[in-house]
Structures are given as structure tokens and as C-alpha cells.
């Protein structure tokens, strides 16, 4: 691909989680017509690309990431005619559409799996990963991401099938060339419709280590850690190169792979344009920095020095070798303003600071719905108000291990995926203007104060700050092309870096604390005083003083 065709390098992506975006028909569930109604709002924001979470036919065990039919639209969301209209309307506004590609697993209701279960000699048997038990138990000790073992027993054929996620999400067997060709055929179906790329769900898990060995079982853990045997597996690059050759290279599209457990060295292999795999990946390292040993539900405060070191490692590591994707939020992550910011007295300031901190880095930024108005985490009183399978399964498992209700709820309030899945708050009317019916999950009670309508009426709002960040990326080559140099790496509350390109320089200063901080380092003070203020989230002040959650971007 020629350099001028790499349009995704200058693009800003907006993720829509359709179930929670906008309901057009009052059934309490967001839908495709609801998305169409709000396209002008996204155009006003200035985004280039919409990444749409799955809208395929699904029994909804994992909110659409368990697909029953890849070439049919889920009835709750609308019809294929609605989809075609949405794509046309998106393109009419000079925006692009990226679809979710979920091919590590299907739903257990997918026709391939229905056939696969029928008998050991069914032609579809080898589309999935079946094994005999070992010593009367599962074939190995792997645990599922959603609690419990990663295997489920099938009484009819007396074998187990692998599911790294929910029981209703059996893993596909990518060792089978017939399965791979079916996947490529499905991808061509959507690309021939005119979509503009794929976000590939847990794509680095499609190659499993032959033999599927037991994982190390840590003390106090119910299951072994199988991740070394299914993340970045032995044939992953071969499979991605084949997918690129057979499908991706034939279309002018963008691809981003969701790849837990990857390092910058892995990312270079996946994203180096010479290797013909994917354009960029989602990494997770920075999202694990506020997790104690034992996983995301074990909480610890963020150490800013760790965050700076991690993001700098990716910025420097991929410069001129691969490409970064930049994100704080998505449908699996809690709201960043509640997580690394201050969602109370400094909600607006910290939302803007976090946005600028990310958007001035090199890479393609991703905005998750509601992030642009500073939506926050939610604390539902009752477990009955939660919908996420991962959260509900974890509650059961931790209860059985002796954790108290209060301890488990504290983890859910901080890290539960439903934090991101409450409906978009469009206005201050009932249910935040999301639906005229009863929403599938409750609206965050803060909708009366935090909503799109009031945000658009306030010229100093988080929305217009995001709009400005997006327009600066279009205007300033240095944001796209420049190198990255971390400053004050050991400072406990300031995240500062510079970007350099040709004879230009950008200096970004972010205060991650609620205290005023004075910058005293002589070299940096000199640099600041010789610069001009490009952007800030406060009215003018002293250049070398950072107020609570203040960001200053300087240029010279």
C-alpha cells in the first residue's frame, strides 16, 4: 500500500456499541435506525470512521460476540436493508464504516456447530476444537475468561469442546483449511458491500499450541493459565498473512487486531507494512496497570510513572516500524474519567486532560461512545441491574471463594464492563433520551447533568474539546508523523512529552492530580517560556503552573 493510501493514519475512529447507542422504536434496545438518526452528530464531532460492534444475528449470550449467522442482521437491530441504508448514509457524509470480525469463536447455535455436535465423523466436526477427557476430567486445566473451565462436555459424542469465553462461544479450529476459506468468503461478502475494514476480535488467539498443554496454576487459582498456548500462537502470522493475501490486500481498507498479551516487539511483527498482516493492534498493557496480581478484579491504584513508562515504550517502539492504536475506553473497559481522572469536581477538566494526553500521541485515536461528553462509571445498588455475563459469572465464582458482597461490588463498580454499556445520555428526559421504552440496562442516573444536549449548548464542553483535538490532527502533520520523547519520567503527577518533526515541536503537559503543581526543572521551564500556548482546558494562567487536571499543549 502506498503511503498516501494509508488514510487510517490521519483518521479518528468512533466506536458504537449498538445496543446502547440510540433506540429508534421504543423497545429499549439501540438499533441501526437509531445510529442513522445520529450520524450528523458524529459528523459534527469530526470523526472519520465508525467502528460498529457486532450487529450480526446472535442469541446474545455475550451481547452479540456470539454469532449465529455472520451474514444476517440481528432482528433487534433491524434488517439488512437498514444496514445498507446506514452504510450509504455514512459514506454520504464522507465517513467510513469498520465492522467487528469475530472469528476466534461462534455461537453454539451457529449451523457449523449444530452440525459439528451431531457426530465425530460429521464434515463440520473439525471446524471446532474437540478432545477426549483426561482421567475423567477436562482435556486440560485451562480456565475460561468468563469463569469456569474452558471446556464443556457433550454427552452425545462423549467429548469436550474448547471455549475460551462463554460456554455458548465454542472456539473455531483454524488448523482446518476449509474453515479458513469459509471465513474468507464471509469477509468478502461484507467488503463487497462496501464496508471499509475490520476490527478483529481477539484475533491473536486463533492459533493454538498443538497438544493444548496444561497451564501453570497459581496458588489460590481454580484453573491453569493457558494464555501462553493460545495467545500469539505458532501459526498466527501464517494465518494473518494468508487472510491478507486472500482477502484484505484486495480492498483499500483498515484493519485493527484486538490482541491481548502482546508486546511492542509482537506489534511490530503484526503491523509492519512490509509483512502484510494488519494495520494496527489494540494492546492491553496500559489497561492492566491498575490491576493487582490475579487479574482485573483485584484492584490497585494507578501509579502514573508506570503508565508513562508503558505508553512511552509503545510510542518509541513502533515509531517508523509499525502503527499504534490509541484508546482509553471501549465496550470492555470502565469509563476513563472515573478510572484515571476525577469524575466528581474535576470531571470536565480531567476528561479534557485525558483526551489531550492521548490524542497528541502517534497513532490512530479511538473514541468510545459517550467519552466525548465525559460519561462516567455507574454504581447500581443491586446486582440484578447488571447484565454482563463476565460480571455475573465472576460474582458467583468469588462468592463461592468466600469474598463478601461488598468486596465483589467494589470490583464491579471499578472494572465491570457494564460501566461502558449504559445507554448514551442524549438529553435530560427520562432514560436520557435513549429510548421511549424500558432500556435493556438502566441509564446512568447522572444523565440529567451529563448529556449530549447540554454539552452541545456549552462552548466550553468536553465535546467541543474533542472536536478541536480531531481538527488539530487533520491540520498538524507533526501529530501524525513526529517522534515521541517522554519528559519528567519519574514525576508522580505530571505526564509530559514532546513531539518533534522537521523543525517543529509540540510540548504536552498533563497534571494527573487534583493538586496544583509547579514545574521547576530548569530546562523544561526554558522550553515552556519559549513556546506558545496551543491548547488548554483552563482559562489563561501561568505557563509553568498546572492546576488540578490541567493540560497545556505548547508549540514552537
LOLO-680701 format. One line per field, with one value per residue (C-alpha): residue number from 1; residue in one letter; x, y, z. Coordinates in steps of 0.02 Angstrom, whole numbers, m for minus. Example, Ala and Ser with C-alpha at 12.3 -4.5 7.8 and 13.67 -1.06 7.14 Angstrom:
! residues 2
i	[1:2]
aa	[A:S]
X	[615:684]
Y	[m225:m53]
Z	[390:357]
END
This chain:
! residues 556
i	[1:2:3:4:5:6:7:8:9:10:11:12:13:14:15:16:17:18:19:20:21:22:23:24:25:26:27:28:29:30:31:32:33:34:35:36:37:38:39:40:41:42:43:44:45:46:47:48:49:50:51:52:53:54:55:56:57:58:59:60:61:62:63:64:65:66:67:68:69:70:71:72:73:74:75:76:77:78:79:80:81:82:83:84:85:86:87:88:89:90:91:92:93:94:95:96:97:98:99:100:101:102:103:104:105:106:107:108:109:110:111:112:113:114:115:116:117:118:119:120:121:122:123:124:125:126:127:128:129:130:131:132:133:134:135:136:137:138:139:140:141:142:143:144:145:146:147:148:149:150:151:152:153:154:155:156:157:158:159:160:161:162:163:164:165:166:167:168:169:170:171:172:173:174:175:176:177:178:179:180:181:182:183:184:185:186:187:188:189:190:191:192:193:194:195:196:197:198:199:200:201:202:203:204:205:206:207:208:209:210:211:212:213:214:215:216:217:218:219:220:221:222:223:224:225:226:227:228:229:230:231:232:233:234:235:236:237:238:239:240:241:242:243:244:245:246:247:248:249:250:251:252:253:254:255:256:257:258:259:260:261:262:263:264:265:266:267:268:269:270:271:272:273:274:275:276:277:278:279:280:281:282:283:284:285:286:287:288:289:290:291:292:293:294:295:296:297:298:299:300:301:302:303:304:305:306:307:308:309:310:311:312:313:314:315:316:317:318:319:320:321:322:323:324:325:326:327:328:329:330:331:332:333:334:335:336:337:338:339:340:341:342:343:344:345:346:347:348:349:350:351:352:353:354:355:356:357:358:359:360:361:362:363:364:365:366:367:368:369:370:371:372:373:374:375:376:377:378:379:380:381:382:383:384:385:386:387:388:389:390:391:392:393:394:395:396:397:398:399:400:401:402:403:404:405:406:407:408:409:410:411:412:413:414:415:416:417:418:419:420:421:422:423:424:425:426:427:428:429:430:431:432:433:434:435:436:437:438:439:440:441:442:443:444:445:446:447:448:449:450:451:452:453:454:455:456:457:458:459:460:461:462:463:464:465:466:467:468:469:470:471:472:473:474:475:476:477:478:479:480:481:482:483:484:485:486:487:488:489:490:491:492:493:494:495:496:497:498:499:500:501:502:503:504:505:506:507:508:509:510:511:512:513:514:515:516:517:518:519:520:521:522:523:524:525:526:527:528:529:530:531:532:533:534:535:536:537:538:539:540:541:542:543:544:545:546:547:548:549:550:551:552:553:554:555:556]
aa	[X:X:X:X:X:X:X:X:X:X:X:X:X:X:X:X:X:X:X:X:X:X:X:X:X:X:X:X:X:X:X:X:X:X:X:X:X:X:X:X:X:X:X:X:X:X:X:X:X:X:X:X:X:X:X:X:X:X:X:X:X:X:X:X:X:X:X:X:X:X:X:X:X:X:X:X:X:X:X:X:X:X:X:X:X:X:X:X:X:X:X:X:X:X:X:X:X:X:X:X:X:X:X:X:X:X:X:X:X:X:X:X:X:X:X:X:X:X:X:X:X:X:X:X:X:X:X:X:X:X:X:X:X:X:X:X:X:X:X:X:X:X:X:X:X:X:X:X:X:X:X:X:X:X:X:X:X:X:X:X:X:X:X:X:X:X:X:X:X:X:X:X:X:X:X:X:X:X:X:X:X:X:X:X:X:X:X:X:X:X:X:X:X:X:X:X:X:X:X:X:X:X:X:X:X:X:X:X:X:X:X:X:X:X:X:X:X:X:X:X:X:X:X:X:X:X:X:X:X:X:X:X:X:X:X:X:X:X:X:X:X:X:X:X:X:X:X:X:X:X:X:X:X:X:X:X:X:X:X:X:X:X:X:X:X:X:X:X:X:X:X:X:X:X:X:X:X:X:X:X:X:X:X:X:X:X:X:X:X:X:X:X:X:X:X:X:X:X:X:X:X:X:X:X:X:X:X:X:X:X:X:X:X:X:X:X:X:X:X:X:X:X:X:X:X:X:X:X:X:X:X:X:X:X:X:X:X:X:X:X:X:X:X:X:X:X:X:X:X:X:X:X:X:X:X:X:X:X:X:X:X:X:X:X:X:X:X:X:X:X:X:X:X:X:X:X:X:X:X:X:X:X:X:X:X:X:X:X:X:X:X:X:X:X:X:X:X:X:X:X:X:X:X:X:X:X:X:X:X:X:X:X:X:X:X:X:X:X:X:X:X:X:X:X:X:X:X:X:X:X:X:X:X:X:X:X:X:X:X:X:X:X:X:X:X:X:X:X:X:X:X:X:X:X:X:X:X:X:X:X:X:X:X:X:X:X:X:X:X:X:X:X:X:X:X:X:X:X:X:X:X:X:X:X:X:X:X:X:X:X:X:X:X:X:X:X:X:X:X:X:X:X:X:X:X:X:X:X:X:X:X:X:X:X:X:X:X:X:X:X:X:X:X:X:X:X:X:X:X:X:X:X:X:X:X:X:X:X:X:X:X:X:X:X:X:X:X:X:X:X:X:X:X:X:X:X]
X	[0:73:98:m40:m163:m137:m290:m314:m157:m245:m414:m505:m619:m780:m843:m1030:m1096:m1264:m1368:m1334:m1317:m1492:m1660:m1773:m1926:m1953:m1909:m1769:m1630:m1521:m1535:m1472:m1606:m1553:m1375:m1435:m1528:m1365:m1243:m1249:m1197:m1043:m1006:m1012:m886:m771:m736:m684:m726:m863:m815:m978:m982:m1070:m1243:m1248:m1382:m1345:m1431:m1345:m1259:m1112:m1203:m1176:m998:m1078:m1128:m1261:m1259:m1120:m1222:m1384:m1427:m1491:m1680:m1671:m1556:m1655:m1636:m1503:m1597:m1572:m1387:m1368:m1453:m1339:m1184:m1247:m1283:m1112:m1024:m1133:m1057:m878:m861:m810:m877:m771:m859:m816:m742:m770:m687:m599:m768:m951:m1112:m1154:m1313:m1214:m1256:m1073:m1076:m1250:m1178:m1013:m1102:m1200:m1063:m875:m874:m983:m892:m908:m835:m661:m723:m708:m585:m645:m545:m571:m566:m413:m431:m618:m596:m571:m434:m326:m334:m368:m493:m616:m608:m786:m752:m760:m662:m626:m707:m886:m937:m1050:m1150:m1196:m1019:m930:m802:m764:m760:m648:m724:m602:m752:m933:m997:m1103:m946:m854:m681:m655:m518:m407:m298:m437:m413:m599:m647:m524:m596:m773:m713:m631:m789:m890:m765:m779:m968:m955:m811:m904:m1049:m927:m876:m707:m619:m623:m587:m536:m595:m459:m379:m211:m298:m343:m183:m171:m16:m31:m64:m150:m37:m89:m57:32:m92:m52:m88:m269:m322:m452:m378:m214:m161:m175:m132:48:m30:m166:m103:15:17:134:38:m37:73:45:m145:m144:m33:m149:m302:m214:m168:m338:m447:m378:m248:m384:m478:m425:m471:m408:m381:m353:m323:m377:m226:m211:m41:63:224:289:403:249:158:298:280:91:89:248:179:312:241:62:m36:m139:m125:m126:m169:m255:m136:m193:m39:m89:m262:m190:m88:m224:m244:m156:m91:m232:m320:m427:m547:m404:m388:m240:m218:m137:46:68:253:202:77:204:336:214:142:316:378:242:265:453:448:329:392:436:412:227:74:m12:m196:m234:m378:m435:m611:m707:m854:m745:m665:m732:m751:m582:m639:m689:m535:m384:m473:m591:m775:m837:m775:m649:m747:m741:m559:m497:m598:m516:m342:m353:m415:m271:m142:m191:m235:m66:23:66:m65:m249:m361:m520:m663:m793:m974:m1008:m823:m840:m964:m870:m986:m941:m945:m1107:m1143:m1304:m1368:m1424:m1333:m1499:m1467:m1307:m1314:m1136:m1101:m920:m975:m1116:m1006:m867:m990:m1040:m860:m796:m945:m900:m720:m779:m772:m905:m1042:m965:m791:m859:m967:m816:m728:m882:m900:m719:m696:m863:m895:m1071:m989:m964:m1130:m1257:m1353:m1286:m1358:m1435:m1536:m1612:m1779:m1823:m1694:m1578:m1674:m1605:m1775:m1960:m1973:m1883:m1696:m1614:m1494:m1528:m1466:m1331:m1426:m1308:m1394:m1485:m1319:m1212:m1295:m1268:m1398:m1323:m1147:m1185:m1256:m1095:m950:m827:m891:m793:m873:m800:m631:m634:m691:m538:m419:m487:m468:m289:m241:m302:m207:m41:72:181:40:37:222:325:434:397:507:449:496:494:480:485:367:222:84:141:135:239:308:367:339:469:455:565:588:426:399:246:256:115:97:m37:m74:m150:m185:m309:m167:m85:90:233:358:534:652:759:773:586:545:654:569:396:437:499:338:162:5:m91:m225:m277:m428:m421:m427:m255:m138:46:129:237:94:m26:m193:m292:m305:m243:m171:m66:m8:130:208:366]
Y	[0:168:295:410:266:244:351:270:357:525:458:466:317:320:156:123:m13:m26:m97:59:197:252:162:216:106:108:m73:m19:m83:27:m10:32:162:246:255:333:468:518:520:709:719:612:717:873:792:770:584:492:311:220:53:m40:m178:m336:m319:m497:m625:m688:m768:m630:m731:m610:m461:m507:m575:m748:m752:m870:m808:m696:m638:m592:m440:m467:m436:m320:m206:m206:m283:m296:m156:m47:m92:m49:119:155:116:229:371:352:361:509:605:558:440:258:100:m34:m194:m312:m476:m613:m771:m848:m921:m929:m956:m1136:m1102:m1070:m1200:m1256:m1302:m1380:m1496:m1518:m1587:m1717:m1848:m1870:m1902:m1753:m1646:m1495:m1586:m1519:m1338:m1335:m1399:m1565:m1675:m1829:m1805:m1845:m1953:m1922:m1733:m1593:m1616:m1485:m1364:m1202:m1079:m978:m787:m788:m902:m1092:m1216:m1180:m1346:m1409:m1592:m1652:m1803:m1861:m1882:m1905:m1769:m1594:m1436:m1286:m1116:m983:m871:m921:m1100:m1036:m974:m1128:m1092:m1118:m1234:m1127:m1277:m1329:m1250:m1273:m1169:m1032:m1023:m1007:m860:m776:m797:m713:m569:m540:m533:m379:m297:m316:m222:m78:m79:m2:m128:m241:m232:m411:m481:m574:m617:m667:m815:m909:m1014:m1138:m1234:m1414:m1534:m1396:m1420:m1379:m1201:m1150:m1149:m1011:m1032:m992:m1004:m1130:m1153:m1153:m1006:m1067:m899:m946:m1083:m982:m801:m764:m950:m1042:m1012:m840:m745:m878:m864:m674:m669:m792:m686:m533:m617:m697:m550:m393:m340:m335:m190:m11:m42:m25:m169:m170:m329:m345:m434:m461:m517:m429:m329:m189:m321:m427:m272:m231:m406:m385:m205:m179:m137:m246:m402:m386:m434:m294:m103:m87:m182:m149:m180:m203:m170:7:m57:m182:m57:m34:m222:m314:m493:m614:m512:m361:m385:m365:m177:m65:123:181:230:368:327:152:225:347:214:96:219:287:110:85:259:239:54:69:235:209:20:m9:90:122:125:249:217:240:169:34:m82:m191:m52:58:245:330:488:379:271:384:552:630:603:724:904:894:785:909:958:780:717:851:819:632:663:780:667:528:624:710:542:450:326:314:376:283:372:263:322:444:477:639:706:639:495:410:240:186:110:10:m36:m210:m349:m376:m216:m287:m379:m428:m616:m590:m488:m607:m762:m679:m636:m819:m881:m754:m785:m970:m923:m825:m645:m533:m449:m279:m333:m401:m248:m134:m227:m217:m30:m5:m130:m203:m196:m128:37:63:m12:101:195:354:504:610:732:759:675:504:369:506:516:345:260:292:116:24:17:m156:m93:56:228:304:418:562:585:740:834:741:730:774:913:1015:978:1048:1206:1239:1304:1251:1071:910:882:1040:999:830:919:1032:885:798:954:982:805:848:1013:968:840:834:744:606:599:663:562:547:596:569:706:704:515:494:637:563:675:758:666:769:730:817:777:829:832:929:1098:1090:1044:1008:1003:918:944:847:854:688:752:864:970:1120:1075:1194:1145:1187:1088:1225:1151:1120:1292:1370:1266:1317:1503:1499:1418:1475:1401:1299:1220:1211:1155:1310:1496:1576:1557:1545:1431:1339:1307:1163:1175:1017:902:1041:1007:1130:1097:1215:1239:1322]
Z	[0:m48:91:27:36:223:260:430:495:491:545:711:747:849:921:925:1040:951:1094:1197:1067:1013:1010:867:900:1089:1126:1244:1130:1021:835:661:626:790:725:562:663:749:601:588:771:733:580:690:807:657:662:505:543:639:716:741:872:810:732:667:711:886:1037:1138:1272:1258:1182:1001:1013:1000:817:750:570:502:353:439:547:725:723:874:773:610:437:303:212:367:366:181:210:359:256:116:239:321:153:100:247:197:345:339:424:506:562:703:640:770:706:856:903:850:946:989:889:728:596:589:775:766:632:724:877:779:765:765:577:529:398:517:668:629:618:809:940:1012:1130:1237:1426:1530:1686:1689:1682:1555:1423:1510:1657:1562:1634:1531:1527:1592:1743:1750:1644:1460:1411:1402:1391:1253:1313:1137:1068:1237:1200:1261:1155:1192:1233:1293:1327:1370:1352:1209:1117:1053:980:793:732:620:581:460:286:243:396:347:172:244:350:200:98:235:245:57:74:187:95:m70:11:30:213:249:360:511:696:731:897:997:831:908:991:831:830:974:1027:964:1107:1210:1363:1541:1601:1761:1905:2029:2214:2254:2071:2014:1840:1746:1638:1459:1381:1331:1224:1135:1129:983:942:824:661:698:573:440:463:457:303:217:265:198:34:8:64:144:15:m119:m38:15:197:375:496:683:781:963:1035:1223:1285:1153:1171:1058:979:937:874:751:677:662:597:494:320:238:322:256:412:494:503:692:850:1015:1158:1338:1443:1492:1539:1664:1765:1896:1921:2061:2034:1995:1862:1831:1977:2102:2115:2146:2120:1959:1975:1845:1824:1764:1640:1568:1551:1465:1339:1300:1267:1135:1059:1039:997:850:777:593:615:645:700:867:906:1045:1165:1344:1328:1237:1270:1384:1487:1626:1592:1592:1681:1830:1815:1786:1806:1933:1894:2028:2049:1906:1786:1640:1669:1688:1538:1430:1502:1470:1293:1251:1334:1214:1055:1040:1030:869:813:767:910:957:1046:1131:1130:1273:1302:1205:1335:1486:1534:1699:1781:1863:2035:2028:2202:2152:2061:1970:1871:1794:1627:1582:1581:1635:1787:1838:1822:1921:2060:2077:2073:2200:2315:2315:2362:2514:2454:2532:2430:2469:2410:2246:2213:2241:2100:1988:2017:1965:1824:1767:1580:1608:1656:1470:1417:1499:1364:1285:1378:1239:1346:1519:1481:1552:1511:1446:1282:1233:1221:1245:1317:1457:1422:1416:1551:1664:1612:1722:1845:1803:1634:1699:1713:1586:1416:1233:1227:1370:1307:1133:1214:1311:1205:1343:1349:1333:1161:1084:1159:1069:911:924:953:798:690:751:697:522:518:600:518:674:770:639:593:740:858:1045:1190:1370:1495:1686:1682:1871:1916:2017:1946:1783:1617:1497:1325:1169:987:858:669:548:634:732:914:1021:1210:1307:1495:1590:1777:1833:2009:2099:2168:2088:2028:1989:1854:1917:1805:1726:1552:1540:1610:1474:1342:1407:1414:1234:1174:1130:1205:1076:1186:1368:1469:1581:1551:1533:1682:1721:1593:1721:1844:1814:1903:1951:1798:1687:1515:1417:1239:1181:1012:949]
END
